[in-house]
């Protein structure tokens, strides 16, 4: 299994997949396939992981430009898939967070 970290629309995605290879159709791309997400029967649901699961639900393989790849790691077990802000590095939460209302 591989952990792949790459830039995507001013965000940094960290995903897990079974296959990483050179893209067949073009030089300069890395092909990711067989994405791995937590199972739906987990007790605690991470909204960011759910967002990634929905985004890649129908994706058989994806080609990412080499210059967008930050890192590829071969790992023994799957960790948490996350989306981070490209500048701040903080985890992006998929659900809207309401600010506390001020008392007047």
BELKA-V317544 format. One record per helix or strand. SS is the DSSP state (h for helix, s for strand). FROM is the first residue (numbers start at 0). LEN is the number of residues. If there is no record, write none. Layout:
SS,FROM,LEN  SS,FROM,LEN
This chain:
s,1,7  s,10,12  s,28,7  h,46,9  s,60,5  h,65,3  s,68,6  s,81,4  s,90,1
